[in-house]
Amino acid sequence: MEVVRITPRGYCHGVVEAIRIAKRVGAERGRDEPVTMLGYLVHNEHVTRELEQSGVALIAESDRMKGLDQVREGTVIFTAHGISPAVVAAARERGLNVVDATCSDVTRTHDLVRELVGRGVHVIYIGKRGHPEPAGVLGIAPEHTTLVETIEEAAELEVPEGTRLGVTCQTTLSMWDTQAIIDRLVQRFPHIEVHNEICLATQERQEAAVLAAKDVDCVVVVGSRRSSNSQRLVQVVQEKGEKPAHLVDTADDIDPAWFRGMRRIGVTSGASTPTQLTRQVIAAIEALPDS
């Protein structure tokens, strides 16, 4: 079986930096005090286990404020997805040492929302409910932000007449879905201020996967089901590349039946997927007999 290695793939700069920060803090402080990551630092269980071995414990609670209630002392690390200012304030009030591993692209979105709200703009934020990145952004100014997840919600959105509007988005969404929602909002509110914040790493990986799909029979995405950007890679290959796509966490998840009658398989990986996992998946597919 021929494997086409899709580039770019794997760790983005935000993930690399978050892991570097967490490992450093675990090594420096782990022997003297508890070090806890408030939620999954990045959405990959293999990275989480590696960090736990480095002395960084996990609080696996999607609600960051509820998770903070379980941290009694020591250092708390905020994840790459960003955090609500209310959670930061609560952690400091409890005397915890605070380490922020938020991705710089997400931080830029936080700063943008503060700037827009400061100018009297109500922000429409495109994002996935239940994901920690929107939770962090919406926590900046809850009364001045509205979450929209679908184009249908954008079509039904009602705002008071005369409201100044801006739109921005979660960094890891489908670039095509996001643009469609933005276009619908612009159609409805022609004076809306547009800030498309899909990060460059997400865009490049999605564009590469869709382009590669033209020349392969199927695409395998290596990544966690928790990972929004990994799930979006599967989605864009299926919808824009019009080819079958499968999400696998490890080589053990591969089903040879997926590849019956196929010769060329594309492989990519999410922005929080360790390189060794992708290599193992590639090796496993290459070892499959021709079907």
Contacts in CASP RR format, 6 or more apart in sequence:
PFRMAT RR
TARGET T0000
AUTHOR 0000-0000-0000
METHOD contacts of the structure
MODEL  1
MEVVRITPRGYCHGVVEAIRIAKRVGAERGRDEPVTMLGYLVHNEHVTRE
LEQSGVALIAESDRMKGLDQVREGTVIFTAHGISPAVVAAARERGLNVVD
ATCSDVTRTHDLVRELVGRGVHVIYIGKRGHPEPAGVLGIAPEHTTLVET
IEEAAELEVPEGTRLGVTCQTTLSMWDTQAIIDRLVQRFPHIEVHNEICL
ATQERQEAAVLAAKDVDCVVVVGSRRSSNSQRLVQVVQEKGEKPAHLVDT
ADDIDPAWFRGMRRIGVTSGASTPTQLTRQVIAAIEALPDS
1 259 0 8 1.000
1 262 0 8 1.000
1 263 0 8 1.000
1 265 0 8 1.000
1 285 0 8 1.000
1 286 0 8 1.000
1 287 0 8 1.000
1 288 0 8 1.000
1 289 0 8 1.000
1 290 0 8 1.000
1 291 0 8 1.000
2 263 0 8 1.000
2 264 0 8 1.000
2 265 0 8 1.000
2 286 0 8 1.000
3 264 0 8 1.000
3 265 0 8 1.000
3 266 0 8 1.000
3 267 0 8 1.000
3 282 0 8 1.000
3 285 0 8 1.000
3 286 0 8 1.000
4 212 0 8 1.000
4 215 0 8 1.000
4 216 0 8 1.000
4 264 0 8 1.000
4 265 0 8 1.000
4 266 0 8 1.000
4 267 0 8 1.000
5 266 0 8 1.000
5 267 0 8 1.000
5 282 0 8 1.000
6 208 0 8 1.000
6 209 0 8 1.000
6 212 0 8 1.000
6 219 0 8 1.000
6 266 0 8 1.000
6 267 0 8 1.000
6 268 0 8 1.000
7 208 0 8 1.000
8 201 0 8 1.000
8 204 0 8 1.000
8 205 0 8 1.000
8 208 0 8 1.000
9 205 0 8 1.000
9 208 0 8 1.000
9 267 0 8 1.000
9 268 0 8 1.000
9 269 0 8 1.000
9 270 0 8 1.000
9 273 0 8 1.000
9 278 0 8 1.000
10 205 0 8 1.000
10 268 0 8 1.000
10 269 0 8 1.000
10 270 0 8 1.000
10 271 0 8 1.000
10 272 0 8 1.000
10 273 0 8 1.000
10 275 0 8 1.000
10 278 0 8 1.000
11 271 0 8 1.000
11 272 0 8 1.000
11 273 0 8 1.000
11 274 0 8 1.000
11 275 0 8 1.000
12 103 0 8 1.000
12 199 0 8 1.000
12 201 0 8 1.000
12 202 0 8 1.000
12 271 0 8 1.000
12 272 0 8 1.000
13 103 0 8 1.000
13 104 0 8 1.000
13 201 0 8 1.000
14 80 0 8 1.000
14 103 0 8 1.000
14 104 0 8 1.000
14 105 0 8 1.000
14 201 0 8 1.000
14 271 0 8 1.000
15 42 0 8 1.000
15 80 0 8 1.000
15 103 0 8 1.000
15 271 0 8 1.000
15 272 0 8 1.000
17 80 0 8 1.000
17 101 0 8 1.000
17 103 0 8 1.000
17 104 0 8 1.000
18 41 0 8 1.000
18 42 0 8 1.000
18 79 0 8 1.000
18 80 0 8 1.000
18 101 0 8 1.000
18 102 0 8 1.000
18 103 0 8 1.000
19 41 0 8 1.000
19 42 0 8 1.000
19 47 0 8 1.000
19 51 0 8 1.000
21 77 0 8 1.000
21 99 0 8 1.000
21 101 0 8 1.000
22 37 0 8 1.000
22 41 0 8 1.000
22 51 0 8 1.000
22 54 0 8 1.000
22 56 0 8 1.000
22 77 0 8 1.000
22 99 0 8 1.000
22 101 0 8 1.000
23 51 0 8 1.000
23 54 0 8 1.000
23 56 0 8 1.000
25 35 0 8 1.000
25 56 0 8 1.000
25 75 0 8 1.000
25 77 0 8 1.000
25 99 0 8 1.000
26 35 0 8 1.000
26 54 0 8 1.000
26 55 0 8 1.000
26 56 0 8 1.000
27 54 0 8 1.000
29 35 0 8 1.000
29 74 0 8 1.000
29 75 0 8 1.000
29 97 0 8 1.000
30 55 0 8 1.000
30 56 0 8 1.000
30 75 0 8 1.000
33 73 0 8 1.000
33 74 0 8 1.000
33 75 0 8 1.000
33 97 0 8 1.000
34 57 0 8 1.000
34 71 0 8 1.000
34 72 0 8 1.000
34 73 0 8 1.000
34 74 0 8 1.000
34 75 0 8 1.000
35 55 0 8 1.000
35 56 0 8 1.000
35 57 0 8 1.000
35 74 0 8 1.000
35 75 0 8 1.000
35 77 0 8 1.000
36 56 0 8 1.000
36 57 0 8 1.000
36 58 0 8 1.000
36 59 0 8 1.000
36 71 0 8 1.000
36 74 0 8 1.000
36 75 0 8 1.000
36 76 0 8 1.000
36 77 0 8 1.000
37 51 0 8 1.000
37 56 0 8 1.000
37 57 0 8 1.000
37 58 0 8 1.000
37 59 0 8 1.000
37 76 0 8 1.000
37 77 0 8 1.000
37 79 0 8 1.000
38 59 0 8 1.000
38 61 0 8 1.000
38 64 0 8 1.000
38 67 0 8 1.000
38 68 0 8 1.000
38 71 0 8 1.000
38 76 0 8 1.000
38 77 0 8 1.000
38 78 0 8 1.000
38 79 0 8 1.000
38 83 0 8 1.000
38 87 0 8 1.000
39 58 0 8 1.000
39 59 0 8 1.000
39 60 0 8 1.000
39 61 0 8 1.000
39 62 0 8 1.000
39 64 0 8 1.000
39 67 0 8 1.000
39 79 0 8 1.000
39 132 0 8 1.000
40 48 0 8 1.000
40 58 0 8 1.000
40 60 0 8 1.000
40 79 0 8 1.000
40 226 0 8 1.000
41 47 0 8 1.000
41 48 0 8 1.000
41 51 0 8 1.000
41 56 0 8 1.000
41 77 0 8 1.000
41 79 0 8 1.000
41 80 0 8 1.000
41 101 0 8 1.000
42 79 0 8 1.000
42 80 0 8 1.000
42 227 0 8 1.000
42 272 0 8 1.000
43 224 0 8 1.000
43 226 0 8 1.000
43 227 0 8 1.000
43 228 0 8 1.000
43 230 0 8 1.000
43 272 0 8 1.000
44 223 0 8 1.000
44 224 0 8 1.000
44 226 0 8 1.000
44 227 0 8 1.000
44 272 0 8 1.000
44 273 0 8 1.000
44 274 0 8 1.000
45 224 0 8 1.000
45 226 0 8 1.000
45 249 0 8 1.000
46 274 0 8 1.000
46 277 0 8 1.000
47 272 0 8 1.000
47 274 0 8 1.000
48 58 0 8 1.000
50 274 0 8 1.000
51 58 0 8 1.000
52 58 0 8 1.000
56 77 0 8 1.000
59 67 0 8 1.000
59 68 0 8 1.000
59 70 0 8 1.000
59 71 0 8 1.000
61 67 0 8 1.000
61 70 0 8 1.000
62 130 0 8 1.000
62 132 0 8 1.000
64 78 0 8 1.000
64 83 0 8 1.000
64 84 0 8 1.000
64 87 0 8 1.000
64 132 0 8 1.000
64 135 0 8 1.000
64 136 0 8 1.000
65 84 0 8 1.000
65 86 0 8 1.000
65 87 0 8 1.000
65 90 0 8 1.000
68 76 0 8 1.000
68 87 0 8 1.000
68 90 0 8 1.000
68 91 0 8 1.000
68 94 0 8 1.000
71 91 0 8 1.000
71 94 0 8 1.000
71 96 0 8 1.000
73 96 0 8 1.000
74 96 0 8 1.000
74 97 0 8 1.000
75 96 0 8 1.000
75 97 0 8 1.000
75 98 0 8 1.000
75 99 0 8 1.000
76 91 0 8 1.000
76 96 0 8 1.000
76 97 0 8 1.000
76 98 0 8 1.000
76 99 0 8 1.000
77 99 0 8 1.000
77 100 0 8 1.000
77 101 0 8 1.000
78 87 0 8 1.000
78 88 0 8 1.000
78 98 0 8 1.000
78 99 0 8 1.000
78 100 0 8 1.000
78 101 0 8 1.000
78 102 0 8 1.000
79 101 0 8 1.000
79 102 0 8 1.000
79 132 0 8 1.000
80 101 0 8 1.000
80 102 0 8 1.000
80 103 0 8 1.000
80 106 0 8 1.000
81 102 0 8 1.000
81 103 0 8 1.000
81 106 0 8 1.000
81 131 0 8 1.000
81 132 0 8 1.000
81 133 0 8 1.000
81 136 0 8 1.000
82 100 0 8 1.000
82 102 0 8 1.000
82 103 0 8 1.000
82 106 0 8 1.000
82 107 0 8 1.000
82 110 0 8 1.000
82 132 0 8 1.000
82 133 0 8 1.000
82 136 0 8 1.000
82 137 0 8 1.000
83 100 0 8 1.000
83 102 0 8 1.000
83 132 0 8 1.000
83 136 0 8 1.000
84 135 0 8 1.000
84 136 0 8 1.000
84 138 0 8 1.000
84 139 0 8 1.000
84 140 0 8 1.000
85 139 0 8 1.000
85 140 0 8 1.000
86 139 0 8 1.000
88 98 0 8 1.000
88 100 0 8 1.000
91 98 0 8 1.000
92 98 0 8 1.000
102 110 0 8 1.000
103 171 0 8 1.000
103 199 0 8 1.000
105 171 0 8 1.000
105 197 0 8 1.000
105 199 0 8 1.000
105 200 0 8 1.000
105 201 0 8 1.000
106 133 0 8 1.000
106 137 0 8 1.000
106 171 0 8 1.000
108 197 0 8 1.000
109 137 0 8 1.000
109 168 0 8 1.000
109 171 0 8 1.000
109 197 0 8 1.000
110 136 0 8 1.000
110 137 0 8 1.000
110 140 0 8 1.000
112 168 0 8 1.000
112 195 0 8 1.000
112 197 0 8 1.000
113 123 0 8 1.000
113 125 0 8 1.000
113 137 0 8 1.000
113 140 0 8 1.000
113 141 0 8 1.000
113 145 0 8 1.000
113 168 0 8 1.000
114 140 0 8 1.000
114 141 0 8 1.000
116 123 0 8 1.000
116 166 0 8 1.000
116 168 0 8 1.000
116 193 0 8 1.000
116 195 0 8 1.000
117 123 0 8 1.000
117 140 0 8 1.000
117 141 0 8 1.000
117 144 0 8 1.000
117 145 0 8 1.000
119 164 0 8 1.000
120 144 0 8 1.000
120 164 0 8 1.000
121 144 0 8 1.000
121 164 0 8 1.000
121 165 0 8 1.000
121 166 0 8 1.000
121 193 0 8 1.000
122 144 0 8 1.000
122 145 0 8 1.000
122 146 0 8 1.000
122 159 0 8 1.000
122 163 0 8 1.000
122 164 0 8 1.000
122 165 0 8 1.000
122 166 0 8 1.000
123 141 0 8 1.000
123 144 0 8 1.000
123 145 0 8 1.000
123 146 0 8 1.000
123 165 0 8 1.000
123 166 0 8 1.000
123 167 0 8 1.000
123 168 0 8 1.000
124 145 0 8 1.000
124 146 0 8 1.000
124 148 0 8 1.000
124 154 0 8 1.000
124 157 0 8 1.000
124 165 0 8 1.000
124 166 0 8 1.000
124 167 0 8 1.000
124 168 0 8 1.000
124 185 0 8 1.000
124 192 0 8 1.000
125 134 0 8 1.000
125 137 0 8 1.000
125 138 0 8 1.000
125 145 0 8 1.000
125 146 0 8 1.000
125 147 0 8 1.000
125 148 0 8 1.000
125 167 0 8 1.000
125 168 0 8 1.000
125 169 0 8 1.000
125 170 0 8 1.000
126 147 0 8 1.000
126 148 0 8 1.000
126 149 0 8 1.000
126 167 0 8 1.000
126 168 0 8 1.000
126 169 0 8 1.000
126 170 0 8 1.000
126 173 0 8 1.000
126 178 0 8 1.000
126 181 0 8 1.000
126 182 0 8 1.000
127 133 0 8 1.000
127 134 0 8 1.000
127 147 0 8 1.000
127 148 0 8 1.000
127 149 0 8 1.000
127 169 0 8 1.000
127 170 0 8 1.000
127 173 0 8 1.000
128 134 0 8 1.000
128 149 0 8 1.000
128 170 0 8 1.000
128 173 0 8 1.000
128 228 0 8 1.000
129 147 0 8 1.000
129 149 0 8 1.000
131 170 0 8 1.000
131 228 0 8 1.000
133 170 0 8 1.000
133 171 0 8 1.000
133 172 0 8 1.000
133 228 0 8 1.000
134 147 0 8 1.000
134 170 0 8 1.000
137 145 0 8 1.000
137 170 0 8 1.000
138 145 0 8 1.000
138 147 0 8 1.000
139 145 0 8 1.000
146 157 0 8 1.000
146 159 0 8 1.000
148 154 0 8 1.000
148 157 0 8 1.000
148 181 0 8 1.000
148 185 0 8 1.000
150 181 0 8 1.000
151 177 0 8 1.000
151 180 0 8 1.000
151 181 0 8 1.000
151 184 0 8 1.000
154 181 0 8 1.000
154 184 0 8 1.000
154 185 0 8 1.000
154 188 0 8 1.000
155 184 0 8 1.000
155 188 0 8 1.000
157 185 0 8 1.000
157 188 0 8 1.000
159 165 0 8 1.000
159 189 0 8 1.000
164 191 0 8 1.000
164 193 0 8 1.000
165 185 0 8 1.000
165 189 0 8 1.000
165 191 0 8 1.000
165 192 0 8 1.000
165 193 0 8 1.000
166 192 0 8 1.000
166 193 0 8 1.000
166 194 0 8 1.000
166 195 0 8 1.000
167 182 0 8 1.000
167 185 0 8 1.000
167 192 0 8 1.000
167 193 0 8 1.000
167 194 0 8 1.000
167 195 0 8 1.000
168 195 0 8 1.000
168 196 0 8 1.000
168 197 0 8 1.000
169 178 0 8 1.000
169 181 0 8 1.000
169 182 0 8 1.000
169 196 0 8 1.000
169 197 0 8 1.000
169 198 0 8 1.000
170 197 0 8 1.000
170 228 0 8 1.000
171 197 0 8 1.000
171 198 0 8 1.000
171 199 0 8 1.000
171 202 0 8 1.000
172 198 0 8 1.000
172 199 0 8 1.000
172 202 0 8 1.000
172 228 0 8 1.000
172 229 0 8 1.000
172 232 0 8 1.000
172 271 0 8 1.000
173 198 0 8 1.000
173 202 0 8 1.000
173 228 0 8 1.000
173 232 0 8 1.000
174 206 0 8 1.000
174 232 0 8 1.000
174 235 0 8 1.000
174 236 0 8 1.000
174 239 0 8 1.000
175 198 0 8 1.000
175 202 0 8 1.000
175 203 0 8 1.000
175 206 0 8 1.000
175 207 0 8 1.000
175 236 0 8 1.000
176 236 0 8 1.000
176 239 0 8 1.000
176 240 0 8 1.000
178 196 0 8 1.000
178 198 0 8 1.000
179 196 0 8 1.000
182 194 0 8 1.000
182 196 0 8 1.000
185 192 0 8 1.000
186 192 0 8 1.000
186 194 0 8 1.000
201 271 0 8 1.000
202 229 0 8 1.000
202 232 0 8 1.000
202 271 0 8 1.000
205 229 0 8 1.000
205 233 0 8 1.000
205 268 0 8 1.000
205 270 0 8 1.000
205 271 0 8 1.000
206 232 0 8 1.000
206 233 0 8 1.000
206 236 0 8 1.000
208 268 0 8 1.000
209 219 0 8 1.000
209 221 0 8 1.000
209 233 0 8 1.000
209 236 0 8 1.000
209 237 0 8 1.000
209 268 0 8 1.000
210 236 0 8 1.000
210 237 0 8 1.000
210 240 0 8 1.000
210 241 0 8 1.000
212 219 0 8 1.000
212 266 0 8 1.000
212 268 0 8 1.000
213 219 0 8 1.000
213 237 0 8 1.000
213 240 0 8 1.000
213 241 0 8 1.000
213 242 0 8 1.000
213 243 0 8 1.000
213 245 0 8 1.000
213 266 0 8 1.000
214 241 0 8 1.000
215 264 0 8 1.000
216 243 0 8 1.000
216 264 0 8 1.000
216 265 0 8 1.000
216 266 0 8 1.000
217 243 0 8 1.000
217 244 0 8 1.000
217 259 0 8 1.000
217 261 0 8 1.000
217 262 0 8 1.000
217 263 0 8 1.000
217 264 0 8 1.000
217 265 0 8 1.000
218 243 0 8 1.000
218 244 0 8 1.000
218 245 0 8 1.000
218 246 0 8 1.000
218 258 0 8 1.000
218 259 0 8 1.000
218 262 0 8 1.000
218 265 0 8 1.000
218 266 0 8 1.000
219 233 0 8 1.000
219 234 0 8 1.000
219 237 0 8 1.000
219 243 0 8 1.000
219 244 0 8 1.000
219 245 0 8 1.000
219 246 0 8 1.000
219 265 0 8 1.000
219 266 0 8 1.000
219 267 0 8 1.000
219 268 0 8 1.000
220 245 0 8 1.000
220 246 0 8 1.000
220 248 0 8 1.000
220 254 0 8 1.000
220 265 0 8 1.000
220 266 0 8 1.000
220 267 0 8 1.000
220 268 0 8 1.000
220 281 0 8 1.000
220 285 0 8 1.000
221 230 0 8 1.000
221 233 0 8 1.000
221 234 0 8 1.000
221 237 0 8 1.000
221 245 0 8 1.000
221 246 0 8 1.000
221 247 0 8 1.000
221 248 0 8 1.000
221 267 0 8 1.000
221 268 0 8 1.000
221 269 0 8 1.000
221 270 0 8 1.000
222 230 0 8 1.000
222 248 0 8 1.000
222 249 0 8 1.000
222 250 0 8 1.000
222 267 0 8 1.000
222 268 0 8 1.000
222 269 0 8 1.000
222 270 0 8 1.000
222 273 0 8 1.000
222 277 0 8 1.000
222 278 0 8 1.000
222 281 0 8 1.000
223 230 0 8 1.000
223 247 0 8 1.000
223 248 0 8 1.000
223 249 0 8 1.000
223 269 0 8 1.000
223 270 0 8 1.000
223 272 0 8 1.000
223 273 0 8 1.000
223 277 0 8 1.000
224 230 0 8 1.000
224 249 0 8 1.000
224 272 0 8 1.000
224 273 0 8 1.000
225 231 0 8 1.000
225 247 0 8 1.000
225 249 0 8 1.000
227 270 0 8 1.000
227 271 0 8 1.000
227 272 0 8 1.000
227 273 0 8 1.000
229 270 0 8 1.000
229 271 0 8 1.000
229 272 0 8 1.000
230 247 0 8 1.000
230 269 0 8 1.000
230 270 0 8 1.000
230 271 0 8 1.000
230 272 0 8 1.000
230 273 0 8 1.000
231 247 0 8 1.000
233 245 0 8 1.000
233 247 0 8 1.000
233 268 0 8 1.000
233 270 0 8 1.000
234 245 0 8 1.000
234 246 0 8 1.000
234 247 0 8 1.000
235 245 0 8 1.000
237 243 0 8 1.000
237 245 0 8 1.000
238 244 0 8 1.000
238 245 0 8 1.000
244 258 0 8 1.000
246 255 0 8 1.000
246 258 0 8 1.000
248 254 0 8 1.000
248 281 0 8 1.000
249 277 0 8 1.000
250 277 0 8 1.000
250 280 0 8 1.000
250 281 0 8 1.000
251 277 0 8 1.000
251 280 0 8 1.000
251 281 0 8 1.000
251 283 0 8 1.000
251 284 0 8 1.000
254 281 0 8 1.000
254 284 0 8 1.000
254 285 0 8 1.000
256 288 0 8 1.000
256 291 0 8 1.000
259 265 0 8 1.000
259 285 0 8 1.000
259 288 0 8 1.000
259 291 0 8 1.000
260 291 0 8 1.000
261 291 0 8 1.000
262 291 0 8 1.000
263 290 0 8 1.000
265 285 0 8 1.000
267 278 0 8 1.000
267 281 0 8 1.000
267 282 0 8 1.000
267 285 0 8 1.000
269 277 0 8 1.000
269 278 0 8 1.000
END
